Amino acid sequence: MKKDTVNKKFVFEIKLKLKEGILDPQGNVTYDILKKLNYPVEQVNFDKSIRLTINESNLQRANEIAEEIASNVLVNPVLEYYQIFQIQEE
């Protein structure tokens, strides 16, 4: 008799950041505005943050799925790199 596997919910945050040398027009415009307003900023970058909730029986498999989604669907490897963080388990 096959045991029923109990799936848990694993919540991941995937952060996408532009690679060094890639222009960030939104960051540049925001930087210019903040400097004109006399804020002491040195740099402004806009990154993306994506939150995924994955239903899976174990953390290892959930991590594999998050990695697959990030590398195959979410990131543009020419322009961006990514980091994955597990932020919750239910």
N, C-alpha and C positions, 0 to 999 in steps of 0.2 A: 504494500500500500504506500503510495506516494504522500509524503508530508506536504502540507500546505506551507509555502514560504510566506513569511510575513514581511511585506515591504515596509521600509521606513522612508521618510522624506529627508533628503539631504539637500540643503540649500547652499549654493555656491555663488560667489561673486566673481565675475570675470572682468578684469580691468584691461582695457585696450589703450595703449599709449603709442604716440607717433615715435618712430625711430629718430635717432639723432640725425640732424640735417634736413629733415622733412619740414617744410613750412607749415605753420599753424596760423592761418589768416585770422581766425577768430581770436586766438590768443594774442596775436600782434595788435589787432584793433583794440582789444580790451586793455592791453598794456599801455598803448598810446593814450587812451582816455584816462586811465588811472594816473599816469604821469602828469597829464595836463591838470588833473584835479589835485596835484601835489601829494599823492600817496607814494610812500617810499618803497615801491615794488621794484624788484630786480628782473622778474620774469613771470609771464603768465602762460600757462598751457591748459588746453581743454582736452580732457581724456574722456573715454566712454566707460561706463560701468553697467554691466548687465547682470541681473540676478536670475539664476535658474533654480527651480525646485525639481529634483529628480527623484522619482519613486524607484527604489531598488532595494534588494535584500541586504546588501553589504556595502560598506564604504569604499572598498577597493574598486568594485564594479562601477559605483556612482562616480568615482574620480575618473575612471577610464572614459565614461560617457561624457563627462564635462570636458575633458581634454579633447575628445573627438569632436565635440560640437564647436569648441573654441577654435581648433586648428583647421577644421574643414568647412566651417560655415561662417563664423563671426569675424575672424581676423583677415585682413589683407596683408599677407606676409611681405609684400614689397614695401608697404608704408608703415606697418604697425608691428608691435610685439604685444604679448599678453601675459598676464599672471592670473592664476586661479587660487581663490581662497575659499575654504570651506567655512561657512559662517554659522551653520546651524544643523542639528540633527534632531529629527522628531521621531 
